[in-house]
Structures are given as C-alpha cells and as structure tokens.
Amino acid sequence: MGSSTLSLNCPVCGVAASQACTRCKLVRYCDREHQKQHWPQHKRCCRPFREEQDPQLGRYLVATQDIAANQIIFVEPPLVVGPKWYLSEAEKEAPIVPCVGCYTPCRVGKHQCRSCHWPVCSPACTHEALECSVLSLGPAPAGRADARSLNDYFRGDALLVLKCLLLQRQNPEKWAALLEMQSHEEERQGTELHEEAEKRVVSYLDKRFLRRLRQTKPNLLEESGTQLLHRLCGIIETNYMVIELPTGVELSGLFRQACMMEHACQPNCYFQFDTISQQIAVRAGGNLRKGDHLQITYTNILWGTQMRQHHLRMTKHFTCHCPRCTDPTEYGSYVSALACLGDVNQTCSGTHLPVDPVEEDTQWKCNTCPMIVDAAYVSELQTHMTDQVEGMLAGCPRANEVELLLARLSQMLHPNHFHMFNLKHTLIQLYGNEAGLELASLSSGQLERKLRLCNELYDVCRRLDPYSIKLAIYVTVILIEIAHALEEQARRAPAEGASLLEQAQARLKEAQEVMVKEHDSVAGKKLSDKLQREIFDCEKLVLTLAYNK
C-alpha cells in the first residue's frame, strides 16, 4: 500500500530526516545505511505504478499493486508553476491579481517591482532574477489606471509561457522534459485557441520582450521564436493542472509524471498541492486494484457528454472514449437525457438518448417510441436551456421561481438532466433558508420534497463520482441538507426522533469523510467549518430530545 502521509522522520531510527527516497519521494532517511536497511520493507510500497504506452491513449500510468483510498501514490515537484492559464472575462477585469513573486493576492497598480514594474504584494517582494530581467525589457505601463487596462498589460498567461521558455537557460533537464509533452501543434492550427494564443500570448511576448532580448542578449536563449512559443502554448493547454492556493488564487502547473495520468470522466485519483514545497501529492480516490489505470479529469463531470466532449476537443484536442462517454445513460444518471414529446399523433413519456454519444452529429432516439431527433435540434435546445438556467442562477432566485423553471424544463429534459440538477441543488438550499421557508415553517409536503430532491441528487452524484473526487462540495451540501430535513422531522415527531437523528448523524459523518478531498480549497475550508457547526448542533439536538422525553 502507498503511504497516507509524507514521512519526515527516518523509519529506522525516528529522527528528523531530509534524504528522500529518490523513486517515490514519500519516505525520508537520515543516511544511506538506514535507507538500505529499510529497503526490504519499503520496496513493497515504493512507486506503486508503472508507465505504459498505447497508440490511442499515449503514455499512461497503471497501478502495480492494490492501493487504498486516499493513500499517496506519488509526490512530484513541478516543471513550471505560474499564473492561471485561462482567465474569464470577469477575471480579466478584476482589481486583485496574484503577486508576480509569491502569488499572494494584491491590488493591481498598488505596488510594482522596481525593475520590471509587474504587480507585487509589497515593495520587499522579489521574483526570479532572469524572469525579471526579461520583463524589464518591456515599456513601463505609464498612464494606465483601470484594472482591465493594467491586467491587459500584465498578462499572467503570457508570463506562464515565459516561465516555460526560460527553463532552457535555468534548468535544461526540466526543459527537455517539458518538450517531451504533447502539444497537438497540428491540431491547433487554424483553431480559435491558436488564434487567441497568437493575439494574447505569442505576439505580446515577441513584440514587447523577446525581440529586444534577441537584440540585446542574443546568446541568453538558444530558441525564442514564435513557432516555439506556439508549441509551448499547446503544451500548456494540453497538460496544465489547476492548483488552488489557500488564498483562493488559482495557478497552473506542469508536472512530468502527473501529465501522464489518463483522463476519464469518472476519475479515480486526485491531487493536493503543498504551497511550501510546491509539490503535488497524487492520491487514490477510492480503493484501486492492481492493473487499474490512474485517472484524473480535465473537464466538468457535472456536464452532459456533449458538453464535456466539446470542451475536451476545444481545449485538449482529443475525443474521450471512457466508459461514461460511451454509455448513453452515463452510468444510469441520465444527465444528458431529454424528455420525449412524441409526435403530432401521440404523446410519449420516454427518454431521448444519443445513439453514439461520442459523435458530435449523433441522432437522439427515444427508448420508448420510434421518435428520433437530430443533433442540431438538441444543440439548439441545450443552448436555450443553458441561457434560462444560468440567467436564473446568476441572480438570487426565490424557491417559487426555481420551482416554476423546473416545471417548464421538465417537459423537455429528463429529471436528472444536468440543468435540472443545478436547479434542484439550489432549491434544496432555499427550502429551509429562504425567508418564510425556514425549516420550522415548511409544510410536511415541502419538507418531504426537500428530502426527496436531496436523495435524487445524492444518487446522481454517486453514479457520476463514486469517490467524491470532483463533487465533494456538492455531495457535502446535499448531506447537510438531508441532515437538516431529518432533524426537523425529529423535532416534529419526537417518538421517532432517536432513529431520525441517528440517520442525520450518519449523513454528517459521511460528509466529514467526503470533505477530506476538499480541505485545502477556500470553499472546502468554509464548508468544513460549517460542517463542524452542523455536527455540534445535531449532537445538541440529540441531547435536547433525550432530555425532554
């Protein structure tokens, strides 16, 4: 089995140690003699995977032994860590950006590096000397005041590419490893991603910094042309991993070993980032068996297959053929399924499913009647539904408004469709918290509906993400709301209170186990704190009902 924690003490003598096992980096020794002495025991869990290659998958990792849930599989330092690669429009206008030196959130325009003028958290904060010297070649951002203009000048995604480029000077070994990564250069040609990279990154770096670098320091970098910059953009697009810091700042990282992990829309591994050592620890999401592929996901697993496939084709340049994507029902979750309306002669209560889910232009066939609809109709319907759902959730909807939209959409979508899921997940939190709909104010029917919706959502999450790798926060919210409903039922029916509260406590305990995978994120920490309060309140209610018997 892999280790569940990093050992900082020598396992032979117990003293603090700094010499790590060179293969797995999980165990440290005080000297080579103790490492040799411990090898017979350690070799059983050292590097519990191997690399393999497949014409379709490329390089991937396979478990060489059984690995327990949450155990560390490997630890790895990054080749490169830098600013977030993809920025939303809101992020491009945000006044708070990561410090160029330490990534602490700072107000753009407040403090600048004295040499290169890029944003820093304080005048005392510094960043890498070579990087700073290259950025210093650009003109100072004189006269720019608003956040969007400053953020357009200080382009973090371009800085990430520059960090990659400078490896050829700073660390040739890492540079060689970086260039071994897939870039999908041919597939990117003529795409929106290629055009966006040209405008936002390649042209920006070349015109503002690299042309002058080639003139003033021609021997500093062996290569710095635009073709290489596009290749680096492709490498980042294909391989980068999102790293969320405790401050909420998101970074992008490239990792030699982790980039070999296979994508799947139902992953079995997750990773956590150590901000001090800047290493990731890859862990098993559930109990893995010898021969299992080690898998992570690069897309949103709450999306339906068509949206996931489109996202992966656009950003990662491949079509996913994982078991979920090739199953029209998506493990029985039906999160892409549509309601069949029948034809002009007869209504139908069946469900439309894609005939070939991984094909963009697949037809959708009803599982009850002969009705077939084409991909264009489905795409148009999805776009219309997306606009309605996102428009509502962007505001502060009331429960009755969500119920009305659910009723309308239920005529066209399966009850488990991902749009229905998002609306229901909002609704279970409104029932019990909205003014006038506090738990004590809910009718028995409303309380039962809240509990029924929670159980439906829980079932979908378990089908899509049985290890709660990507949906831990969704699942925890659902479990807390189930506990709320059970607690209220216990208050109303004291005779059944002990049994109901036992169920509520079991749900909250399960939520604690689920949150292990999210305790490092900002949202995870907030929810973990809330969960602890919920556990305390539930225990207090148990004592209160017992006392009043």
Stockholm file with secondary structure:
# STOCKHOLM 1.0

chainA/1-549         MGSSTLSLNCPVCGVAASQACTRCKLVRYCDREHQKQHWPQHKRCCRPFREEQDPQLGRYLVATQDIAANQIIFVEPPLVVGPKWYLSEAEKEAPIVPCVGCYTPCRVGKHQCRSCHWPVCSPACTHEALECSVLSLGPAPAGRADARSLNDYFRGDALLVLKCLLLQRQNPEKWAALLEMQSHEEERQGTELHEEAEKRVVSYLDKRFLRRLRQTKPNLLEESGTQLLHRLCGIIETNYMVIELPTGVELSGLFRQACMMEHACQPNCYFQFDTISQQIAVRAGGNLRKGDHLQITYTNILWGTQMRQHHLRMTKHFTCHCPRCTDPTEYGSYVSALACLGDVNQTCSGTHLPVDPVEEDTQWKCNTCPMIVDAAYVSELQTHMTDQVEGMLAGCPRANEVELLLARLSQMLHPNHFHMFNLKHTLIQLYGNEAGLELASLSSGQLERKLRLCNELYDVCRRLDPYSIKLAIYVTVILIEIAHALEEQARRAPAEGASLLEQAQARLKEAQEVMVKEHDSVAGKKLSDKLQREIFDCEKLVLTLAYNK
#=GR chainA/1-549 SS CCCSSCCCBCTTTCCBCCEECTTTSCCEESSHHHHHHHHHHHTTTSSCEEEEEETTTEEEEEESSCBCTTCEEEEECCSEEEECSSCCHHHHTCSEEECTTTCCEEETTTSBCTTTCCBCSSTTCCCCHHHHHHHTTSCCCTTCCSHHHHHHHSCHHHHHHHHHHTHHHHCHHHHHHHHTSCCCHHHHTTSHHHHHHIIIIIHHHIIIIIHHHHHHCTTSCSCCCHHHHHHHHHHHHHHCEEEECTTSCEEEEECTTGGGSEECSSCSEEEEEETTTTEEEEEESSCBCTTCBCEECSSCTTSCHHHHHHHHHHHTCCCCCCHHHHCTTTTTTCSSCEECCCCSSCCCCCEEEESSTTCTTCCEEESSSSCEECHHHHHHHHHHHHHHHHHHHTSCCCHHHHHHHHHHHTTTBCTTCHHHHHHHHHHHHHTBTSTTCBGGGSCHHHHHHHHHHHHHHHHHHHHHCTTCSSCHHHHHHHHHHHHHHHHHHHHHCGGGHHHHHHHHHHHHHHHHHHGGGGTTSHHHHHHHHHHHHHHHHHHHHHHHHHHTC
#=GC SS_cons         CCCSSCCCBCTTTCCBCCEECTTTSCCEESSHHHHHHHHHHHTTTSSCEEEEEETTTEEEEEESSCBCTTCEEEEECCSEEEECSSCCHHHHTCSEEECTTTCCEEETTTSBCTTTCCBCSSTTCCCCHHHHHHHTTSCCCTTCCSHHHHHHHSCHHHHHHHHHHTHHHHCHHHHHHHHTSCCCHHHHTTSHHHHHHIIIIIHHHIIIIIHHHHHHCTTSCSCCCHHHHHHHHHHHHHHCEEEECTTSCEEEEECTTGGGSEECSSCSEEEEEETTTTEEEEEESSCBCTTCBCEECSSCTTSCHHHHHHHHHHHTCCCCCCHHHHCTTTTTTCSSCEECCCCSSCCCCCEEEESSTTCTTCCEEESSSSCEECHHHHHHHHHHHHHHHHHHHTSCCCHHHHHHHHHHHTTTBCTTCHHHHHHHHHHHHHTBTSTTCBGGGSCHHHHHHHHHHHHHHHHHHHHHCTTCSSCHHHHHHHHHHHHHHHHHHHHHCGGGHHHHHHHHHHHHHHHHHHGGGGTTSHHHHHHHHHHHHHHHHHHHHHHHHHHTC
//
